Amino acid sequence: MLEKVEHDLSHFMISEMCKNKPELRGKPEMYKYKGLNVSADIDSKAKEKTIAVRIGALEAEFKIENGEKNSGALAPYEEHLVSIWITQGDNSYNLKALFTKQAEDETVLIVPFDLEEYFEKKNEENIQSTI
């Protein structure tokens, strides 16, 4: 999921940078956008969720809700493009999805039918020991 977000942002930034000058697309300075990095503190308890975007040696943190820069620094036009990208289409929704628990992470306990009473007692003991 994070790789898709990075790819989408990278593609968007290259397209926007080369919009008026298509000849820039093959230039070496565009490669820094191919290597950009997006990270999210998934375990964060903060109300406002943020992502960090690193382009080369510079990094900035952006709020997912409105694309506003929270901290750090990128080049001014790069910050502008990241803010636009976050608020564009369903990007904000996809970024919020990084913070939700995936159903795959939840494990379901399968109890054999002849051991149901045993597992119920064990579960009650575990609950009592935590209280």
Disulfide bonds with the S-S distance in Angstrom:
none
